[in-house]
Amino acid sequence: MRLLLLTHAFNSLTQRLFVELQALGHQLSIEFDINDSVTREAVALFRPHLILAPYLRRAIPEDVWRQHVCLIVHPGPVGDRGPSALDWAILRGEGEWGVTVLQAEAEMDAGPVWASASFPLRGAKKSSLYRNEVTEAAVMAVKAALDRWPEYQAGTWQPGQPALRPMHPLVTQADRRVDWARDDTVTVLAKLNSGDGFPGVRDSLFGRDCWLFDARPFDAVGNPGELLGRVGEGVVRGTVDGAVWIGHCKVEGGIKLPVGGVFGGDWLGLVEMDAALNPPQPPFTKGGSSSVVQQSASPFQKVDASLDQQPSPPFLKGGQGGIQTFPDPHITYAEHGPVGYLSFDFYNGAMGTTACENLLAAYAAARQRPTRVIVLLGGTDFFSNGLDLNRIEAADSPPDESWRNINAMDDLCRAILATDRQLTVSALAGNAGAGGAFLALAADRVWARRGVILNPHYKNMGNLYGSEYWSYLLPRRVGAERAAGIMGNRLPLGAADALREGFIDAAFGDDPATFQAETRARAQALAESPELESWLQAKARRRAEDEAAKPLEDYRAEELKHMQRNFYGFDPSYHVARHHFVAKTPHSWTPRHLAVHRDLGWVVPEGEG
Ligand code: COA
């Protein structure tokens, strides 16, 4: 079928559907929902059999839905209607939620239902639910809806009219407002989660209005609403029955940044509390003889004594530019037998300079351990999205901060590449983009959850050249020609395609929990394999041969030469693109590589249309 994806943006859900539907052999084109005439033009050019709207913020023009079947993906169960569907579900503490694929009609979310899928509602940020449960349910429901097409065409099946629930309104800040004197931790978290990643919950910190993001429960007691201290770059705030940690905020006219970065001196004045966040779900804490260690000044103090044969190297670097550095609560190290697991659950997968440096220190310490395999787990929602563009945007000198950040990222990649005593694995439970995707390739093995979407390219960010040793890592996995294709076409890569192309080595697990369980079993098997020694020898041999052919430092120098031009040169494209990305400037046109129907050579296949 020819399917037009009409969407507000090419977001993670749209990308996943794009990848899945393409794999089924459908012909796809994308148009951003910018205005009605652009939509009409796209429909006239592409002549789709069906229009699919995975992520819309406005109604489809009447003449379009009257002449074409338009299927809307609504993030709510059958009969649920209105905006803020997921927000309300979180605020009301629903136990189960769903996704409905319904046909567009005059009344919003009231059209006939083609398919639906449901899931238990996890206590998590809205964006996390969207990227995981909602996306999986949407893929299932959209595929089921498309399966109905032949019967629908033949007139042997009609979509059913649902029993409608009352339309719910847009969630307002009043609905989300935290009543610190009354709300318990669960309620505070539900309110903050309902607005994360957008629009946040309006509140105040240090007497200044701001929107709050990135909240986690924290094990402390204090006066409700009071700032009890700081951990990492966030603050701990009391609730009536405990406390929460808040990592990010946004002030009027500003962008989302770590609380410490926004409130500097005031924030520094808070007492520094124990780094252990409660929880960023350290993986693999259940069963077996695992031990979990939060990054701290002496990182391995809690590790199983039998494994603790090496001295613990110092974990933290000294202050940078007079600013105190701190243990990063997003970094967790756990050991299970001969396998070390390093997770780095940075907000939105963004890795700023200090995050990279702290992670490098954590990695260096992990390398010193007598383990056989090191697994890089990334975060739960994203493995990594590369440089922290928000921090760069907020820096006094974005070019300088970009330069520091990419060098810190490259140092981390190099340390992984240079690991000789252990086999390294990147295990991607969540998506990875730009430099974050190449960070994954620095490991010896790359595994991904089946639903993961990779964006292993940089050009969307103002023609950024990219570094992270991609010019070494990518061709050696997929060949030079395909490497050029991946970098040039700027399209998302699903795990199945990535596996077929050799970009990754395995894809398994339908949800993060099964992925983690299988990762653990596979890592254990690697570590215990009689072939491990020969794999390590082969790796050392190959690294030596590659180094002799062209030193890693040469790849880096070449990449950084381009990056230096991106950061400091005459062409400001990267800075402009970054600004629009960070400021979330609405699209004014659909990029040509997505809108196939706008290709000069595009014609509807003969006999069709
Ligand atoms: N730095 C800072 N924030 C980032 C980020 C980065 N590198 N990558 C993503 N984010 C933020 C987004 O701004 C968004 O913020 P929100 O919570 O305020 O909504 C959130 O993470 C999710 O990103 P979004 O773009 O909505 O997710 P997606 O799944 O639809 O798309 C990517 C994923 C990776 C394709 C897209 O985020 C992207 O292109 N990121 C930039 C990658 C990059 O160029 N890095 C720099 C070069 S290494």
Boltz pocket constraint, residues with backbone or C-beta under 6 A from the ligand:
constraints:
  - pocket:
      binder: B
      contacts: [[A, 10], [A, 11], [A, 12], [A, 13], [A, 127], [A, 197], [A, 198], [A, 256], [A, 347], [A, 348], [A, 349], [A, 350], [A, 351], [A, 385], [A, 386], [A, 387], [A, 388], [A, 389], [A, 390], [A, 391], [A, 431], [A, 432], [A, 433], [A, 434], [A, 435], [A, 436], [A, 455], [A, 457], [A, 458], [A, 460], [A, 461], [A, 464], [A, 581], [A, 582]]
      max_distance: 6.0
